[in-house]
Every structure is written in structure tokens, then in C-alpha cells.
Amino acid sequence: MIGDGVLSDDGLQATSRGLDVDLRLPWYRGLPLSAVEIGEVRINGQVISPDAMSLGLNGKNFHLSDLENHFSELWFVLDSASLHVEYPQARRGQEYEVEVTITLWPPYIIGLAFPKQVKRHLRAN
């Protein structure tokens, strides 16, 4: 099924500023970032403000509100992106319930929106 591997078992890192969530593209081929929307994100049930997150991909960081403007920045299907979440109480070794909603708008299938919501319990490395 497309999208089953969005969150991997070892895809959560505690950092000095919060959590980095490893995301895999829930699609069968690469897409430009302009076709990706990161929707609601929850950590332990707490909704995280979009202003408290950014997406790291290809050695760059992108504000979530600006993804739609990156037509030539490609997210390849075999690459991971890192969702940086400001979460000051993050601790290494602690388990978190991570919930992410991601919607894809493939430019070659006009009118298709592919929403995917995933929820996993992950231990922060």
C-alpha cells in the first residue's frame, strides 16, 4: 500500500531544540515540494503549530507555509525528509506518539489529492 512506510521505527531523534521526525514520501515516484502539504502534526496528542516546524530536504530547510513555491526542489521516493519540530521537552530514550498528516497533489494527475495520516509510537534516539 502506498504510504505505509512514512514513519520508520527508528525515525525519531531528540535534538537540543525538539524532535526530528524522519519522513518518507508516501508515493511511488518523486514529487516536487510544491506538490506536498504537511498538515496537522501532533506529538503526544498536542497539536504543533506550523510556525514551530520546518522540513529539511536535500541539505536545505523549508518553512511549511512555503513548500508550494518550490517547484524545482524534488523529493525523491528513496530519500527521507526531516520534519524539525520545536518541542523543548523532548528527551532521548523517551517514547512519543507521533501523528502526521501529509497530502500529495501529484502534478501529473489533475484534481487528485492523496491525503495520508499516520500515527506511530516511536522512541527518540
C-alpha positions in Angstrom: 0.0 0.0 0.0 1.3 3.5 -0.9 2.4 5.3 2.2 2.8 2.5 4.7 6.4 3.5 5.5 6.0 7.2 6.1 7.3 6.9 9.7 10.1 4.4 10.3 10.8 2.5 13.5 14.0 4.4 14.2 12.9 7.7 12.6 12.7 10.0 15.7 15.7 12.0 17.0 15.7 14.2 20.1 17.7 17.4 19.5 18.6 20.5 21.6 15.5 22.2 20.1 13.0 19.4 19.9 12.4 16.4 17.7 13.4 15.5 14.2 10.9 13.1 12.6 12.2 11.1 9.6 9.5 11.2 6.8 9.4 9.0 3.7 7.4 10.1 0.7 4.1 8.2 0.6 4.1 7.9 -3.2 5.5 5.6 -5.9 7.7 8.3 -7.6 9.4 11.6 -6.7 7.5 14.8 -6.5 8.3 18.5 -6.3 7.9 20.0 -2.9 5.2 22.2 -4.4 3.0 19.0 -4.6 3.5 18.2 -0.8 1.5 19.6 2.0 2.4 18.8 5.6 -0.9 19.2 7.5 -1.6 18.6 11.2 1.2 17.2 13.3 0.6 16.0 16.9 3.2 14.9 19.5 1.6 13.0 22.4 -1.8 14.5 21.3 -0.5 18.1 21.3 -1.1 19.9 18.0 2.1 21.5 16.9 1.9 25.0 15.3 3.2 25.1 11.7 5.4 28.0 12.7 7.2 25.6 15.1 8.2 23.3 12.3 10.3 23.2 9.1 11.1 20.5 6.6 14.7 19.5 5.9 15.4 18.0 2.4 18.4 17.9 0.1 20.5 19.8 2.6 18.1 22.7 2.8 15.3 23.8 5.3 11.9 24.9 4.2 9.1 26.6 6.1 6.0 24.5 5.8 3.9 27.5 4.5 6.4 28.0 1.6 6.5 24.4 0.2 4.0 25.3 -2.5 6.6 27.7 -4.0 9.3 25.1 -4.5 8.5 23.6 -8.0 12.1 22.6 -8.8 13.0 21.1 -5.4 12.4 17.4 -5.8 11.7 14.9 -3.0 12.8 11.6 -4.5 11.0 8.5 -3.4 14.1 6.8 -1.8 15.1 9.9 0.1 14.0 10.8 3.6 13.0 14.3 4.7 13.4 15.5 8.3 10.5 17.3 9.9 12.0 19.6 12.5 9.6 20.1 15.4 10.2 22.6 18.2 9.4 20.6 21.3 11.5 21.8 24.2 10.5 18.9 26.5 12.0 16.3 24.1 14.2 13.7 25.7 16.4 11.0 24.3 15.1 7.5 25.1 11.5 8.7 25.7 8.6 7.2 23.7 6.3 9.6 21.9 3.1 9.2 20.0 3.8 10.9 16.6 0.9 11.7 14.3 1.5 13.4 10.9 -0.9 14.2 8.1 0.6 14.7 4.7 -1.3 15.4 1.5 0.2 15.0 -2.0 -1.1 16.8 -5.1 0.7 14.9 -8.0 1.0 17.4 -10.8 0.5 14.8 -13.5 -2.9 13.7 -12.1 -5.0 16.8 -12.3 -7.5 17.1 -9.4 -6.1 14.2 -7.3 -5.4 14.9 -3.7 -3.8 12.0 -1.8 -4.1 12.5 2.0 -2.2 10.2 4.3 -2.5 10.3 8.1 0.0 8.2 10.1 0.3 7.6 13.8 3.1 5.7 15.5 4.6 5.3 18.9 8.4 6.0 18.5 11.3 6.1 20.8 13.6 9.1 20.4 17.2 8.4 19.7 
